[in-house]
Amino acid sequence: MTTIKFKPGVDITGVQVETSIAMIICAGVYASFESETEFVITSVRDGVHSAKSKHYLGYAFDFRTRELNAFILPDLAKACAASLIRAQHRLRSIR
């Protein structure tokens, strides 16, 4: 089981259910790529983002990547996106 950690000071008040599910999915993908480092959420409703950012509505989050090999980042991003799309399709088929 993958543990999700939060950087001190991260504001999770008002985080949306969909975002929480996305965090869990991305944490699992992250663990499949990198088992040596922790999955750390670095920003949810806090931080500096564009004025129309979904962060401020609780629909976006950032996670730490600085400890990862830069060569895996594109594949990690694609795998997270693909997993989130699959989850979205599954949820739609349940309705």
Sequence and secondary structure as in RCSB ss.txt:
>XXXX:A:sequence
MTTIKFKPGVDITGVQVETSIAMIICAGVYASFESETEFVITSVRDGVHSAKSKHYLGYAFDFRTRELNAFILPD
LAKACAASLIRAQHRLRSIR
>XXXX:A:secstr
   EEE TT   TT  HHHHHHHHHHHHHHHHH SSS EEEEESS S   TT GGGGT   EE  TTS GGGHHH
HHHHHHHHHHHHHHHHHHH 
